[in-house]
């Protein structure tokens, strides 16, 4: 039997160009003494950095590329050898290990010989403490400043005092950045916030095409097409790209074109992608006529709270209302609303070995939500980057059995 082919998204060609321009632009800036480069965590204050005129580089994106190209596992042991535990974030260990060995996947993709040397590293611990330790390693290596925002954790309702404390930290960060880059350009800052808000709105509408029946895109499509939302938010290039992608996907919805031909089941993915296994996982669900229609992960770059008229405070609120920093009650309500909106038949939880902050299956949440929503669930053990933690055969068998369970329930 011939392999079922995935339905291609035509806008992907433009996305490849947009991403290439991003990386090549940062590489050029790192070689120009008149320009400055800032490293930023993926949910860090990128808009503020753009207001100072920095070219912004995201090492988490670089490490995801290491994972997707199945190189991460080769380099993780080199970070372990200098004292970074195999149990901590494999984004961190893959990236540091690859740097120690002088390797970057950007060479093969774009002819770039090395990741850019930063003038400053800026983190936000709203994801985890590992990003701070990651950035501090490079700060020590290069002898450059490492600045950051210490966020709240396990938040229920976001109160004004939460937002006020983060606002004060962002404002202090701006003062510190002035010593490195000169005065903040307030117009440029507000424009970046406005463009980031527009990018978020478009990205949300893109993801919402998965709510159609049949769904116009899958979670696996989302992990690829989220690239500009991660590394180019706050720029016109990201807005232009998502306008193009949205038009294509909305036409699919209008025409009833399915991302998964013969869609029989719809699933929600909770947790990180298994970057090195996106293609085989996507192919398996495709052949099972099962569409993973939505995820928490891809929605993590929707910041509709951003307001160019109140940039500091709105950034603080956007980065504090993030799913990953909320308590279980808020998370469960969010997942429940997503399952209803996307009309799913079940939930897949990825228990990522080295990413406890993005693994929400360890403290009874799957059981509570299953009882609340009357939805079956499946837990897949693996990791975002370290493929030694992932058994492909076990995952494949578990997915097949889960879909059979869905078949029997119909």
C-alpha positions in Angstrom: 0.0 0.0 0.0 1.4 3.4 -1.0 2.2 5.9 1.8 -0.5 8.6 2.4 0.9 12.0 1.4 0.4 15.0 3.7 -1.4 18.0 2.2 1.2 20.7 1.6 0.7 24.3 2.6 1.8 26.5 -0.3 2.8 29.4 2.0 5.6 27.2 3.4 7.8 28.4 0.6 7.5 32.0 1.7 8.1 31.0 5.3 11.4 29.4 4.4 12.4 32.7 2.8 11.3 34.7 5.8 13.2 32.5 8.2 16.3 32.6 6.0 16.2 36.4 5.9 15.9 36.4 9.7 19.0 34.3 10.3 21.1 35.9 7.6 20.1 39.3 9.0 21.3 38.4 12.5 24.5 36.9 11.1 25.2 40.1 9.2 24.5 42.2 12.3 26.8 40.2 14.4 29.7 41.1 12.0 28.9 44.8 11.9 30.4 46.8 14.8 27.7 49.5 14.4 24.9 47.0 15.1 24.0 45.1 18.3 22.7 41.6 18.9 20.6 40.6 21.9 19.8 37.0 22.8 16.2 36.6 24.1 14.2 33.7 25.5 11.3 32.8 23.3 8.7 34.5 25.6 11.0 37.3 26.7 10.8 41.0 26.2 11.6 41.0 22.5 9.5 44.1 21.8 11.6 46.2 24.2 14.8 44.9 22.6 13.6 45.9 19.2 12.8 49.4 20.6 16.5 49.7 21.4 17.4 48.7 17.9 18.8 45.2 18.7 18.7 42.3 16.3 17.1 39.6 18.3 18.2 36.0 18.4 16.3 33.1 20.1 18.5 30.2 21.1 15.4 28.1 22.0 14.5 28.2 18.3 18.1 27.2 17.4 17.8 24.2 19.8 14.5 23.2 18.3 16.2 23.1 14.9 18.9 20.9 16.5 16.1 18.6 17.6 14.1 18.7 14.4 17.3 17.8 12.4 17.9 14.9 14.9 21.3 16.3 15.9 20.5 17.2 19.5 21.1 13.8 21.0 24.6 13.8 19.5 25.6 17.0 21.4 23.8 16.7 24.7 26.6 14.5 26.2 29.1 17.3 25.6 27.1 19.6 27.9 26.7 16.8 30.4 30.5 16.5 30.4 30.9 20.1 31.7 28.5 19.6 34.5 25.0 20.0 33.1 22.8 17.1 34.2 21.0 14.9 31.6 17.9 15.6 33.6 17.7 19.3 32.9 16.3 21.0 29.8 17.6 19.3 26.6 17.2 22.6 24.8 19.9 23.9 27.1 22.2 20.8 26.9 21.8 20.4 23.1 22.6 24.0 22.4 25.5 24.3 24.8 26.9 21.0 23.7 26.7 21.9 20.0 28.4 25.2 20.7 31.2 23.5 22.6 31.8 21.3 19.5 31.6 24.2 17.0 28.4 23.0 15.4 25.3 24.7 14.2 22.5 23.5 11.9 22.5 27.0 10.4 25.6 26.1 8.5 23.9 23.5 6.3 20.7 25.6 6.1 22.1 29.0 5.4 25.9 28.9 5.2 26.2 30.5 8.6 29.3 29.4 10.4 28.3 30.1 14.1 25.6 31.4 16.3 25.9 35.2 16.7 27.9 36.7 19.5 25.6 38.6 21.8 26.1 42.1 23.2 23.6 41.2 25.9 21.5 38.2 26.9 18.0 38.8 28.2 15.8 36.1 29.8 12.4 35.7 31.4 11.9 32.9 33.8 8.2 32.6 32.9 9.1 29.3 31.2 11.6 27.8 33.8 14.8 28.6 35.7 16.8 26.7 33.1 16.7 29.6 30.6 18.5 31.7 33.2 21.2 29.1 33.7 21.5 28.6 29.9 22.0 32.3 29.3 24.4 32.7 32.2 26.6 30.0 30.6 27.0 32.1 27.5 27.4 35.3 29.5 30.4 33.8 31.3 31.8 32.5 28.1 31.7 35.8 26.3 32.0 38.1 29.2 28.8 40.0 28.3 25.9 41.2 30.5 23.0 38.8 31.3 19.8 40.6 32.4 16.5 39.1 33.2 12.9 39.1 34.6 12.0 36.9 37.5 8.4 35.9 37.0 5.7 34.6 39.3 4.9 30.9 39.2 1.8 28.8 39.8 -0.5 31.8 39.5 -4.3 31.5 39.7 -6.1 34.8 38.8 -3.5 37.4 37.6 -3.8 40.2 40.1 -2.7 43.8 39.7 0.2 43.4 42.0 1.5 40.5 39.8 1.4 42.8 36.8 2.9 45.8 38.7 5.9 43.8 39.9 6.7 42.6 36.4 6.1 46.0 35.0 8.7 47.4 37.4 11.2 44.8 36.3 10.7 45.5 32.6 11.1 49.2 33.3 14.3 48.5 35.2 15.5 46.3 32.4 15.0 49.3 30.0 17.3 51.4 32.2 19.9 48.7 32.2 19.7 48.3 28.4 20.3 52.0 27.9 23.8 51.5 29.2 24.4 49.0 26.4 22.5 50.4 23.4 21.8 54.0 24.2 18.3 55.6 24.6 15.1 53.7 23.9 13.3 54.8 20.8 9.7 55.1 22.2 8.1 55.2 18.7 10.0 52.1 17.6 9.0 50.4 20.9 5.3 51.1 20.5 5.4 50.0 16.8 7.0 46.7 17.8 4.3 46.1 20.4 1.6 46.9 17.9 3.1 44.6 15.3 3.5 41.9 17.9 -0.1 42.2 18.9 -1.1 42.0 15.2 1.1 39.0 14.7 -0.6 37.3 17.7 -4.1 38.0 16.4 -3.2 36.6 13.0 -1.5 33.5 14.4 -4.5 32.8 16.6 -6.8 33.0 13.6 -4.4 30.6 11.7 -4.6 28.1 14.6 -8.4 28.5 14.8 -8.7 27.0 11.3 -8.0 23.7 13.1 -11.5 24.1 14.7 -13.2 23.7 11.3 -14.6 20.3 10.4 -12.6 19.0 8.7 -9.6 20.8 10.3 -7.6 22.9 7.8 -4.2 22.3 9.6 -2.7 20.0 12.2 -0.6 20.5 15.3 2.3 19.3 13.3 1.8 22.0 10.7 1.6 24.5 13.6 4.9 23.5 15.0 6.5 24.4 11.6 4.6 27.5 10.8 4.9 29.0 14.3 8.5 30.0 13.4 7.8 33.6 12.5 5.5 34.1 15.6 8.5 33.0 17.8 11.4 34.8 16.2 9.8 37.6 14.2 7.0 38.9 16.3 7.2 42.7 16.5 8.1 42.9 12.8 6.2 43.6 9.6 7.7 40.4 8.1 5.7 38.2 10.5 2.5 40.1 10.0 2.9 39.8 6.2 3.6 36.1 6.4 0.6 35.3 8.6 -1.8 37.3 6.4 -0.6 35.1 3.5 -0.9 31.8 5.5 -4.3 32.8 6.9 -5.8 33.5 3.5 -4.7 30.1 2.3 -6.1 28.3 5.3 -9.4 30.2 5.3 -9.8 29.2 1.7 -9.3 25.6 2.7 -12.0 26.0 5.3 -14.4 27.6 2.8 -13.7 24.7 0.3 -13.9 22.0 3.0 -10.4 20.9 2.3 -9.0 18.6 5.1 -5.5 18.6 6.4 -6.1 14.9 7.1 -8.0 13.3 4.3 -11.0 11.3 5.7 -10.7 12.8 9.1 -12.3 10.4 11.6 -11.0 11.5 15.0 -9.8 14.8 16.4 -7.2 15.0 19.2 -5.6 17.7 21.4 -1.9 17.6 22.0 -0.8 18.8 25.5 3.0 19.4 26.0 6.1 19.9 24.0 6.6 18.5 20.5 9.0 15.5 20.0 11.1 17.6 17.6 13.1 14.7 16.1 9.9 12.7 15.4 7.5 15.2 14.0 7.4 13.6 10.6 6.8 10.0 11.6 4.2 11.0 14.2 2.5 13.2 11.7 2.5 10.4 9.2 1.1 7.9 11.6 -1.8 10.1 12.6 -2.4 10.8 8.9 -2.6 7.1 8.1 -5.0 6.6 11.0 -7.2 9.3 9.6 -6.8 11.1 12.9 -6.1 14.9 13.1 -4.3 16.5 16.0 -6.3 19.7 15.7 -4.9 21.9 18.5 -2.3 22.2 21.2 -1.3 24.3 24.2 2.2 24.6 22.8 1.4 26.4 19.5 -1.0 28.8 21.4 1.9 29.9 23.6 2.7 32.7 21.2 -0.6 34.5 21.3 -0.2 37.8 23.2 -3.5 39.6 22.7 -2.9 41.6 25.9 -0.2 43.7 24.2 -1.2 47.4 23.8 1.1 50.0 22.1 -0.6 52.7 24.2 0.6 51.0 27.4 3.6 49.0 26.3 5.4 48.3 29.6 2.3 47.2 31.6 0.7 45.3 28.7 3.9 43.3 28.1 4.0 42.5 31.8 0.5 41.2 31.7 1.0 39.2 28.5 4.0 37.5 29.9 2.3 36.8 33.2 -0.9 35.4 31.9 1.1 32.8 29.9 -0.3 29.2 30.3 3.0 27.8 31.7 3.1 30.0 34.8 -0.5 29.4 35.8 -1.8 26.9 38.4 -3.5 23.6 37.6 -7.0 25.0 38.0 -6.4 27.7 35.4 -4.6 25.2 33.1 -7.5 22.7 33.3 -10.0 25.3 32.5 -8.0 26.4 29.5 -7.6 22.9 28.2 -11.2 22.2 28.7 -12.2 25.2 26.7 -9.8 24.3 23.9 -11.2 20.8 23.8 -14.7 22.2 23.5 -13.8 24.8 20.9 -11.9 22.2 18.7 -14.5 19.4 19.3 -11.8 16.8 20.2 -12.3 13.1 20.9 -9.3 12.7 23.1 -6.2 14.2 24.6 -2.5 13.1 24.0 -0.1 14.2 26.8 3.6 14.2 26.0 5.6 13.6 29.2 8.9 15.3 28.2 11.6 13.8 30.4 13.7 17.0 30.7 10.8 19.5 30.6 8.7 19.2 33.7 7.3 22.7 33.3 5.7 21.7 30.0 4.6 18.3 31.1 1.2 18.5 32.7 0.5 14.8 33.1 2.4 14.1 36.3 0.1 15.3 39.0 -3.3 13.8 38.1 -4.4 16.3 35.5 -5.2 13.7 32.8 -7.4 11.8 35.2 -9.2 14.9 36.4 -9.8 16.2 32.9 -10.9 12.8 31.7 -13.6 12.7 34.4 -14.6 16.3 33.8 -14.8 16.1 30.0 -15.6 12.4 29.5 -12.6 12.2 27.1 -10.0 9.4 26.9 -6.4 10.3 27.1 -3.0 8.9 26.2 0.4 9.6 27.7 3.5 9.4 25.5 6.8 9.2 27.2 9.6 11.1 25.4 11.4 14.4 25.3 11.6 17.5 23.3 15.2 16.9 22.1 16.8 13.9 23.7 15.6 10.9 21.6 17.2 8.5 24.1 14.1 9.1 26.2 11.7 8.2 23.4 10.8 4.7 22.2 9.3 5.0 18.7 7.9 1.5 18.7 6.3 2.0 22.1 4.8 5.3 21.0 3.6 3.9 17.7 1.9 0.9 19.4 0.3 3.2 22.1 -1.1 5.5 19.4 -2.5 2.6 17.4 -4.2 1.2 20.5 -5.6 4.6 21.4 -7.2 5.2 18.0 -8.7 1.7 18.2 -10.2 2.7 21.5 -11.7 5.8 19.8 -13.0 3.5 17.0 -14.8 1.3 19.5 -16.3 4.2 21.2 -18.1 5.4 18.0 
